[in-house]
Amino acid sequence: MSVGSKEQVDFLTEKLRENGFTIAGEPRTTGYGYYECVILDPEGNQIEITI
């Protein structure tokens, strides 16, 4: 899921954490240059949140 900016990735990560979602990967810049975090949905599926 693309949210448009690094600040939005950080903001959404914290909002999801506050609402009980599991953060499987904290916000970071990947080896490919993407800024992203990874959360788990209620069924355990990974969702990447990127710029």
C-alpha distance (Angstrom), angle and dihedral (degrees) to the residues before:
residue distance angle dihedral
M1 . . .
S2 3.80 . .
V3 3.82 116.8 .
G4 3.81 101.2 176.5
S5 3.81 106.7 -116.2
K6 3.79 145.2 38.2
E7 3.82 89.2 -114.7
Q8 3.80 91.0 55.4
V9 3.82 91.6 50.1
D10 3.82 89.2 52.4
F11 3.82 93.3 44.3
L12 3.80 94.5 48.1
T13 3.82 91.7 45.8
E14 3.80 90.5 56.2
K15 3.82 93.5 44.6
L16 3.79 91.1 51.3
R17 3.82 91.1 46.6
E18 3.83 89.7 51.8
N19 3.80 88.9 51.8
G20 3.80 93.9 54.2
F21 3.80 102.5 -98.3
T22 3.79 117.8 145.2
I23 3.80 113.3 -115.3
A24 3.81 104.0 -144.8
G25 3.81 93.8 178.1
E26 3.78 125.1 22.1
P27 3.82 118.0 -133.8
R28 3.80 110.0 -74.5
T29 3.77 144.8 142.0
T30 3.79 109.4 -98.9
G31 3.79 126.4 -140.5
Y32 3.80 87.3 -99.2
G33 3.80 91.6 56.6
Y34 3.80 98.2 -104.8
Y35 3.79 120.4 135.6
E36 3.78 108.0 -140.5
C37 3.77 149.6 138.9
V38 3.79 128.7 -150.4
I39 3.79 124.5 -137.6
L40 3.78 132.1 -179.4
D41 3.78 119.9 -125.3
P42 3.84 118.6 -139.7
E43 3.82 90.2 -86.8
G44 3.82 93.2 51.4
N45 3.80 97.5 -103.8
Q46 3.79 115.6 146.0
I47 3.81 117.7 -118.8
E48 3.81 120.2 -169.3
I49 3.78 116.9 -148.3
T50 3.81 110.9 -160.3
I51 3.78 142.0 166.1
